[in-house]
């Protein structure tokens, strides 16, 4: 798939296949095309050339709205509504729509999963950066998406909190059976994923599986646990 803007080729004939249930890190310098990949896969943008195929079906313009409801988005900036509590921020995406689940029960379950039950009634201004990102993650998962897209989710956090957030994202990915793509500059975040795809000037320049920790120990002469 390719995507061009006036005077800029954001993606140049990128061919990327993502295995269901995997966690993939997109790395590369600013302007390399990471966010563009996420926008195309999430239905927030359309390719100029090529196609986006999800679960074996080409994503067409008529399917975009329905597709977006099955995708969760987490961003570097938390984008929480300042006048709403943590609970109401989680509920916000589903309030205008009819759904087949108990909204408040699911929102409460998600806040419990990220350790924020006792902060459900707090405003964003009363939460730390890490807590705000946890609320944003809950909001992204309220529709039980099959695909979770995270664009620099640790970029506004200190290193310790960032590690907590990526560990949380990976555990939730396993818990809810999602596929996850993370655009990141952080090598430690990328190393925690199953696969690292490096982009440069709108093209894939490297694509490698991340070795399990036990394999790394073997190569270093260590012992398996």
C-alpha positions as a LaTeX table, in Angstrom:
\begin{tabular}{lrrr}
\hline
Residue & $x$ (\AA) & $y$ (\AA) & $z$ (\AA) \\
\hline
Unk1 & 0.00 & 0.00 & 0.00 \\
Unk2 & 1.10 & 3.57 & $-0.72$ \\
Unk3 & 0.02 & 6.92 & 0.68 \\
Unk4 & 1.08 & 10.28 & $-0.66$ \\
Unk5 & 0.46 & 13.80 & 0.53 \\
Unk6 & 1.34 & 17.00 & $-1.36$ \\
Unk7 & 5.10 & 16.87 & $-1.80$ \\
Unk8 & 5.53 & 13.86 & 0.51 \\
Unk9 & 5.40 & 10.10 & 0.02 \\
Unk10 & 4.42 & 8.83 & 3.47 \\
Unk11 & 4.33 & 5.17 & 2.43 \\
Unk12 & 5.88 & 3.70 & $-0.70$ \\
Unk13 & 4.56 & 0.25 & $-1.72$ \\
Unk14 & 4.61 & $-1.22$ & 1.79 \\
Unk15 & 3.57 & $-4.87$ & 1.96 \\
Unk16 & 2.88 & $-5.87$ & 5.56 \\
Unk17 & 1.11 & $-8.97$ & 6.86 \\
Unk18 & 0.20 & $-9.18$ & 10.56 \\
Unk19 & $-0.51$ & $-12.49$ & 12.27 \\
Unk20 & $-3.69$ & $-12.59$ & 14.36 \\
Unk21 & $-3.00$ & $-12.23$ & 18.07 \\
Unk22 & 0.56 & $-10.97$ & 17.64 \\
Unk23 & 2.17 & $-7.83$ & 19.07 \\
Unk24 & 4.13 & $-5.91$ & 16.43 \\
Unk25 & 6.32 & $-2.86$ & 17.00 \\
Unk26 & 6.70 & $-0.29$ & 14.22 \\
Unk27 & 9.96 & 1.60 & 14.64 \\
Unk28 & 11.91 & 4.19 & 12.70 \\
Unk29 & 12.69 & 7.91 & 12.75 \\
Unk30 & 10.01 & 10.59 & 12.71 \\
Unk31 & 8.46 & 10.81 & 9.26 \\
Unk32 & 9.27 & 7.21 & 8.38 \\
Unk33 & 5.60 & 6.23 & 8.01 \\
Unk34 & 4.77 & 4.59 & 11.34 \\
Unk35 & 1.68 & 6.65 & 12.12 \\
Unk36 & 0.51 & 6.41 & 8.52 \\
Unk37 & 0.50 & 2.61 & 8.76 \\
Unk38 & $-1.64$ & 2.82 & 11.89 \\
Unk39 & $-4.04$ & 5.29 & 10.28 \\
Unk40 & $-4.51$ & 3.05 & 7.24 \\
Unk41 & $-5.02$ & $-0.11$ & 9.28 \\
Unk42 & $-7.43$ & 1.69 & 11.60 \\
Unk43 & $-9.55$ & 3.08 & 8.78 \\
Unk44 & $-8.65$ & 6.67 & 9.64 \\
Unk45 & $-7.12$ & 7.14 & 6.19 \\
Unk46 & $-7.21$ & 5.45 & 2.79 \\
Unk47 & $-4.27$ & 4.30 & 0.64 \\
Unk48 & $-3.66$ & 5.93 & $-2.73$ \\
Unk49 & $-2.55$ & 2.56 & $-4.07$ \\
Unk50 & $-2.98$ & $-0.97$ & $-2.79$ \\
Unk51 & $-5.49$ & $-2.41$ & $-0.36$ \\
Unk52 & $-6.00$ & $-3.00$ & 3.35 \\
Unk53 & $-7.25$ & $-6.52$ & 4.10 \\
Unk54 & $-8.66$ & $-7.34$ & 7.52 \\
Unk55 & $-9.66$ & $-10.90$ & 8.43 \\
Unk56 & $-9.44$ & $-11.90$ & 4.79 \\
Unk57 & $-11.69$ & $-9.10$ & 3.50 \\
Unk58 & $-10.65$ & $-5.93$ & 1.71 \\
Unk59 & $-11.49$ & $-2.81$ & 3.69 \\
Unk60 & $-13.63$ & $-0.59$ & 1.45 \\
Unk61 & $-14.88$ & 2.96 & 1.98 \\
Unk62 & $-18.37$ & 1.68 & 2.83 \\
Unk63 & $-16.98$ & $-0.47$ & 5.65 \\
Unk64 & $-14.90$ & 2.20 & 7.39 \\
Unk65 & $-17.37$ & 3.19 & 10.11 \\
Unk66 & $-18.06$ & $-0.41$ & 11.13 \\
Unk67 & $-14.35$ & $-1.23$ & 10.99 \\
Unk68 & $-13.39$ & 1.67 & 13.27 \\
Unk69 & $-15.74$ & 0.33 & 15.96 \\
Unk70 & $-13.71$ & $-2.89$ & 16.00 \\
Unk71 & $-10.41$ & $-1.06$ & 16.42 \\
Unk72 & $-9.00$ & 0.44 & 19.63 \\
Unk73 & $-6.73$ & 3.49 & 19.46 \\
Unk74 & $-4.22$ & 4.62 & 22.10 \\
Unk75 & $-2.22$ & 7.79 & 21.48 \\
Unk76 & 0.78 & 9.59 & 22.96 \\
Unk77 & $-1.53$ & 12.35 & 24.19 \\
Unk78 & $-4.29$ & 10.92 & 26.32 \\
Unk79 & $-7.13$ & 12.99 & 24.79 \\
Unk80 & $-9.33$ & 12.63 & 27.87 \\
Unk81 & $-12.29$ & 14.99 & 28.23 \\
Unk82 & $-11.34$ & 17.22 & 31.18 \\
Unk83 & $-14.89$ & 17.70 & 32.50 \\
Unk84 & $-15.64$ & 13.95 & 32.64 \\
Unk85 & $-14.62$ & 11.47 & 35.31 \\
Unk86 & $-12.39$ & 8.52 & 34.52 \\
Unk87 & $-15.45$ & 6.26 & 34.28 \\
Unk88 & $-17.32$ & 8.64 & 31.97 \\
Unk89 & $-14.25$ & 9.03 & 29.75 \\
Unk90 & $-14.20$ & 5.24 & 29.31 \\
Unk91 & $-17.93$ & 5.27 & 28.51 \\
Unk92 & $-17.75$ & 8.20 & 26.07 \\
Unk93 & $-17.29$ & 6.19 & 22.82 \\
Unk94 & $-20.40$ & 4.05 & 23.41 \\
Unk95 & $-22.80$ & 6.59 & 24.90 \\
Unk96 & $-24.21$ & 7.72 & 21.51 \\
Unk97 & $-24.78$ & 4.17 & 20.26 \\
Unk98 & $-26.96$ & 1.18 & 21.02 \\
Unk99 & $-24.84$ & $-1.72$ & 22.26 \\
Unk100 & $-25.54$ & $-5.28$ & 23.35 \\
Unk101 & $-23.66$ & $-5.09$ & 26.65 \\
Unk102 & $-23.93$ & $-3.27$ & 29.96 \\
Unk103 & $-21.82$ & $-0.15$ & 29.38 \\
Unk104 & $-21.13$ & 0.73 & 33.00 \\
Unk105 & $-20.37$ & $-2.86$ & 33.98 \\
Unk106 & $-17.83$ & $-3.21$ & 31.19 \\
Unk107 & $-16.25$ & 0.16 & 31.94 \\
Unk108 & $-15.96$ & $-0.82$ & 35.58 \\
Unk109 & $-14.40$ & $-4.15$ & 34.65 \\
Unk110 & $-11.80$ & $-2.40$ & 32.50 \\
Unk111 & $-10.91$ & 0.11 & 35.20 \\
Unk112 & $-10.51$ & $-2.79$ & 37.61 \\
Unk113 & $-8.23$ & $-4.55$ & 35.11 \\
Unk114 & $-5.89$ & $-1.53$ & 35.06 \\
Unk115 & $-6.04$ & $-0.97$ & 38.82 \\
Unk116 & $-8.15$ & 2.19 & 38.80 \\
Unk117 & $-11.40$ & 1.12 & 40.44 \\
Unk118 & $-10.90$ & 3.55 & 43.30 \\
Unk119 & $-10.20$ & 6.41 & 40.87 \\
Unk120 & $-13.31$ & 5.91 & 38.72 \\
Unk121 & $-14.85$ & 9.21 & 39.84 \\
Unk122 & $-11.65$ & 11.26 & 39.55 \\
Unk123 & $-11.25$ & 13.95 & 36.89 \\
Unk124 & $-8.25$ & 13.76 & 34.53 \\
Unk125 & $-6.64$ & 16.70 & 36.34 \\
Unk126 & $-6.64$ & 14.60 & 39.50 \\
Unk127 & $-4.79$ & 11.71 & 37.85 \\
Unk128 & $-1.10$ & 11.16 & 37.13 \\
Unk129 & 0.09 & 10.77 & 33.55 \\
Unk130 & 0.27 & 7.00 & 33.91 \\
Unk131 & $-3.24$ & 6.87 & 35.34 \\
Unk132 & $-4.57$ & 9.02 & 32.51 \\
Unk133 & $-3.02$ & 6.67 & 29.95 \\
Unk134 & $-4.64$ & 3.71 & 31.74 \\
Unk135 & $-8.01$ & 5.43 & 31.42 \\
Unk136 & $-7.30$ & 6.04 & 27.73 \\
Unk137 & $-6.49$ & 2.34 & 27.31 \\
Unk138 & $-9.78$ & 1.38 & 28.95 \\
Unk139 & $-11.61$ & 3.73 & 26.58 \\
Unk140 & $-9.87$ & 2.05 & 23.63 \\
Unk141 & $-11.05$ & $-1.38$ & 24.83 \\
Unk142 & $-14.68$ & $-0.57$ & 25.63 \\
Unk143 & $-15.84$ & $-2.11$ & 22.33 \\
Unk144 & $-13.71$ & $-5.25$ & 22.79 \\
Unk145 & $-11.67$ & $-4.54$ & 19.63 \\
Unk146 & $-9.87$ & $-7.28$ & 17.79 \\
Unk147 & $-7.15$ & $-4.82$ & 16.76 \\
Unk148 & $-5.40$ & $-2.39$ & 19.11 \\
Unk149 & $-3.30$ & 0.41 & 17.58 \\
Unk150 & $-0.99$ & 2.37 & 19.87 \\
Unk151 & 0.90 & 5.43 & 18.59 \\
Unk152 & 3.81 & 6.26 & 20.92 \\
Unk153 & 1.77 & 5.21 & 23.99 \\
Unk154 & 4.69 & 5.80 & 26.36 \\
Unk155 & 5.97 & 9.00 & 24.73 \\
Unk156 & 4.61 & 11.35 & 27.42 \\
Unk157 & 5.61 & 9.16 & 30.36 \\
Unk158 & 8.76 & 8.63 & 32.40 \\
Unk159 & 10.66 & 5.41 & 31.74 \\
Unk160 & 9.33 & 3.50 & 34.75 \\
Unk161 & 5.71 & 4.39 & 34.02 \\
Unk162 & 6.27 & 3.66 & 30.35 \\
Unk163 & 7.41 & 0.13 & 31.21 \\
Unk164 & 4.28 & $-0.34$ & 33.31 \\
Unk165 & 2.08 & 0.81 & 30.43 \\
Unk166 & 3.63 & $-1.47$ & 27.80 \\
Unk167 & 3.44 & $-4.43$ & 30.21 \\
Unk168 & $-0.21$ & $-3.56$ & 30.79 \\
Unk169 & $-0.95$ & $-3.33$ & 27.07 \\
Unk170 & 0.68 & $-6.70$ & 26.42 \\
Unk171 & $-1.20$ & $-8.38$ & 29.28 \\
Unk172 & $-4.52$ & $-6.94$ & 28.08 \\
Unk173 & $-3.71$ & $-8.06$ & 24.54 \\
Unk174 & $-3.39$ & $-11.62$ & 25.81 \\
Unk175 & $-6.41$ & $-11.36$ & 28.12 \\
Unk176 & $-8.76$ & $-10.15$ & 25.39 \\
Unk177 & $-7.19$ & $-11.96$ & 22.41 \\
Unk178 & $-6.27$ & $-8.86$ & 20.41 \\
Unk179 & $-3.74$ & $-8.14$ & 17.70 \\
Unk180 & $-1.61$ & $-5.14$ & 18.67 \\
Unk181 & 0.55 & $-2.73$ & 16.67 \\
Unk182 & 2.70 & $-0.21$ & 18.52 \\
Unk183 & 4.47 & 2.69 & 16.83 \\
Unk184 & 7.39 & 3.62 & 19.06 \\
Unk185 & 10.83 & 5.21 & 19.26 \\
Unk186 & 11.54 & 3.30 & 22.47 \\
Unk187 & 13.79 & 0.27 & 21.88 \\
Unk188 & 12.69 & $-1.29$ & 25.18 \\
Unk189 & 9.02 & $-1.08$ & 24.19 \\
Unk190 & 9.78 & $-2.65$ & 20.81 \\
Unk191 & 11.82 & $-5.46$ & 22.39 \\
Unk192 & 8.78 & $-6.54$ & 24.41 \\
Unk193 & 6.76 & $-7.22$ & 21.26 \\
Unk194 & 6.80 & $-10.41$ & 19.17 \\
Unk195 & 8.09 & $-8.71$ & 16.04 \\
Unk196 & 9.83 & $-5.47$ & 15.07 \\
Unk197 & 9.19 & $-3.82$ & 11.71 \\
Unk198 & 11.52 & $-0.89$ & 11.02 \\
Unk199 & 10.45 & 1.78 & 8.55 \\
Unk200 & 12.58 & 4.33 & 6.74 \\
Unk201 & 11.42 & 6.90 & 4.19 \\
Unk202 & 8.07 & 5.18 & 3.85 \\
Unk203 & 9.47 & 1.70 & 3.23 \\
Unk204 & 10.16 & $-1.38$ & 5.32 \\
Unk205 & 13.91 & $-1.59$ & 5.87 \\
Unk206 & 13.95 & $-4.43$ & 8.42 \\
Unk207 & 11.49 & $-7.03$ & 9.69 \\
Unk208 & 12.49 & $-9.46$ & 12.42 \\
Unk209 & 10.95 & $-11.70$ & 15.04 \\
Unk210 & 11.93 & $-10.93$ & 18.61 \\
Unk211 & 13.65 & $-13.89$ & 20.20 \\
Unk212 & 12.02 & $-15.27$ & 23.36 \\
Unk213 & 13.96 & $-14.56$ & 26.53 \\
Unk214 & 14.99 & $-18.22$ & 26.85 \\
Unk215 & 16.56 & $-18.13$ & 23.37 \\
Unk216 & 18.47 & $-14.98$ & 24.24 \\
Unk217 & 19.82 & $-16.70$ & 27.39 \\
Unk218 & 20.94 & $-19.68$ & 25.32 \\
Unk219 & 22.84 & $-17.45$ & 22.89 \\
Unk220 & 24.51 & $-15.69$ & 25.81 \\
Unk221 & 25.47 & $-18.98$ & 27.40 \\
Unk222 & 22.85 & $-18.74$ & 30.13 \\
Unk223 & 20.61 & $-21.42$ & 31.52 \\
Unk224 & 16.95 & $-21.93$ & 30.79 \\
Unk225 & 14.76 & $-21.23$ & 33.82 \\
\hline
\end{tabular}
